Amino acid sequence: MFTRPPYETVDLSRAIVQPVDFSQWGTIAVPVDVLRLDLIHPVISGNKWFKLKYHLQSARSKGFKGILSFGGAWSNHLVAVAEAALINNFAAKGIVRGERNEPLNPALQDAENAGMELLFVNRTEYGEEEMLQIKMQEQFPDFAVIPSGGQSAEGVLGASEILTLVPDLARYSHIACAVGTATMMAGLINSSLPHQQILGFSSLKLSNTNDNTLLQFLSKHALNDRYQLIYDYHSGGFGKHKPELISFMRELYLQTKIPTDIVYTGKMAFGLNDLLQKNFFTSGNRVLMIHSGGLQGNRSLPAGLLSY
């Protein structure tokens, strides 16, 4: 049972494009802007709404009474699913990796407060997500099952609408995004213009090999090869962070008032800044960063480590 009413509905008009000044870290000759998807909703922020949109439409058209999805203990995705279900009058179930610990962390507590029933599974079972999805669909036939992170054709379709919010899209040569499941990245690839390159900054510690899950997903869902996955800025791995990342995020916020997170957007902005310093881009280029929202990961940090 939820303990509060839903927040306001998603407002895409809030997704402004604003310049980002990286010159404090060195001489920058290439202009950079950011699409502030983090502003469209206090909970279903960033790319979450786009990745859920067509799952929600499908669930309603098929008569499901609820939606069910998967995530870790600090999952942006589960909190967004819970809120989206509340707004759209669906029941919600969240399958959480690991054991339940009391008290719940703030992210999982938010999901419960929005009405989501949390079900915890061991890490081995969670790791077999395809089998787990089948099991959950059989166990809860009235619930539409959404893969973790919205990683699906429906998620890609929704993410392909993100760039419609960008005025004068053609002026950008590169579009930079954080990558967790590659769902948003595939949508950006499919909706970008022929002269544009998508730069995906992996939050996962991966290599450019055949067992790379991001490359596997993109090979199925990306409609062109105008993209590059960048693996050098994961800061130790998924959900991990190094002091230089925290320092950069602090300084970026002080200079721009743009909050980023330790899991996704902070690493993307840190990596992009490093590429700018290394003259990765050439004269005439212009870069658009996608702020994909979701600051749940920062709540795992000690109080006061970040100033926002």
Secondary structure as UniProt FT lines:
FT   HELIX           12..14
FT   STRAND          17..19
FT   HELIX           23..25
FT   STRAND          32..36
FT   HELIX           37..39
FT   TURN            46..47
FT   HELIX           48..61
FT   TURN            62..63
FT   STRAND          66..71
FT   TURN            73..74
FT   HELIX           76..87
FT   TURN            88..89
FT   STRAND          91..97
FT   HELIX           106..113
FT   TURN            114..115
FT   STRAND          116..121
FT   HELIX           123..127
FT   HELIX           129..139
FT   TURN            141..142
FT   STRAND          143..145
FT   HELIX           148..150
FT   HELIX           153..159
FT   TURN            160..161
FT   HELIX           162..165
FT   TURN            167..168
FT   HELIX           169..171
FT   STRAND          174..179
FT   HELIX           183..191
FT   TURN            194..195
FT   STRAND          197..202
FT   TURN            210..211
FT   HELIX           213..221
FT   STRAND          227..230
FT   TURN            232..233
FT   TURN            235..236
FT   TURN            238..239
FT   HELIX           243..256
FT   TURN            262..264
FT   HELIX           265..277
FT   TURN            278..279
FT   TURN            283..284
FT   STRAND          287..291
FT   HELIX           296..300
FT   TURN            303..304
//
